[in-house]
Amino acid sequence: MSINLGSRILFFSSLIIFFYIFYRAQIYHQGELFDYYKKYYFLSFLFIVFSLVTCFLKKELTQKIILFLISIIFSLYLVEIFLITKTDKLLINIIPDEKKSRVKFDHRSKVKFFKDTLKTNPNLVMAIPGMHINNKGKTILRFGGISNRKTVLCNESGQYVIYESDRYGFNTPDEEWEKDKIDFLLVGDSFTHGYCVNTKDTISGNLSLSKKNENGVLNLGAVGSGPIAQYASLREYLPIKDVKNVLWMFYGGNDISDFNQELRNEILLKYIDNKDFSQNLKSNQKIIDEILIDLQNKIYLSKKKDFLKLYNLRSFLKQFAFKSKKETQNLDDFFKEEEFKNLMQKANEFVKSNGAKLSFVYLPPYVSLLNNQDLKLIKNLDYKNNELINYKQYKKVIKIINDLKIPIIDIKTEVFDKSENPFAFYPFELPGYHYNEIGYKSISDVIIKNVN
């Protein structure tokens, strides 16, 4: 039996796709993102099987199948073009009319703002989410961004925030690293990083302004980081300075979800299993800068690859078409309490071994303010369900920290519950965003009071 040309094209195309997925998963990412690529392996395997099946079909039917597949691919790229050209759903579009008039808005998308500002500030960079970067086939988990550069962060209150990164790419004035003694060192996710306020209005910025001495404040907050990454960040950077207080900023809306994902990360687990493990990030900052700048140019300044990979369509489907796995996850299995307790115990011991004191700061999510009726009004199901399942672990988290005898600063009970209007701690009192200047200032005041 002779194999028709159409079947050959399908078969070799399926092999090319399979080997490309293998290269990305096993060589480029060294197998560390296997869970992410499993679905692509499965789809490529189905494609291979399908192409083999066509070998037994009539030539005319195979040609019709190929034409059908081409029409589907063509349609997908038409949708991609539409999503590229459509107007972004900007924050201003969901703000009540009575509040719009109070704020001067920058209507540009983040990428448009970045490109426009580059014309007058060619050294400007973007805050790039994610930790994995690749250096000549070797994966590096970085926690800071591009060092010593003006960095575009985000816009949740009407104007884009730009901060000057420090020598390790964090949102800290670099001169803080020159100080002999450090009063506070903070680890946490985007809320600690400073989304979306100016540096002076972040938690670390407020702590710095509140001090009555010349000691420093260091902020190791990193967007997208979870508890294990934050412990790893401590391991990399805490020993550099003489630190008095370490503030572990735990966000109750997603840190447990992040922790669950990080338990599958081989590099992060090495920090838990081996007390001497280090990536020596402080000495590799120049390499990290080069890789991130190259990555930035590919992501934000070159859209050809995004188009070929249907980036906008895939993002749209992830956000609107697929239910979050977190919705169906069993509450009993969601929080790995023993693993979390083990991590916090190791963190406390490490902080003590470096002559500092660890305090655990619980940051409540927006859903903690809502009753059942209010919850129904939140339309973003992924956001709502993820925050809810994380927030339901609140008492368990507090109990674990108490059992370990780590001092707790509970922002829920000491700030949110005592406020007449805790919604005022958010931009325009809306869900789905970070705290605003008022929220961060209130949190910082309570931290100062408790630590003192």
PyMOL commands that set and color helices and strands:
alter all, ss='L'
color gray80, all
select helices_A, chain A and resi 5-28+34-56+59-85+91-94+97-100+110-118+174-178+190-193+199-201+203-210+227-240+255-262+266-273+281-283+285-301+304-308+311-320+325-328+331-334+337-353+366-369+372-376+381-391+394-403+411-416+422-425+427-429+437-451
alter helices_A, ss='H'
color red, helices_A
select strands_A, chain A and resi 125-126+132-135+138-141+150-152+162-164+181-187+216-219+242-251+357-363+408-410
alter strands_A, ss='S'
color yellow, strands_A
deselect
rebuild
show_as cartoon
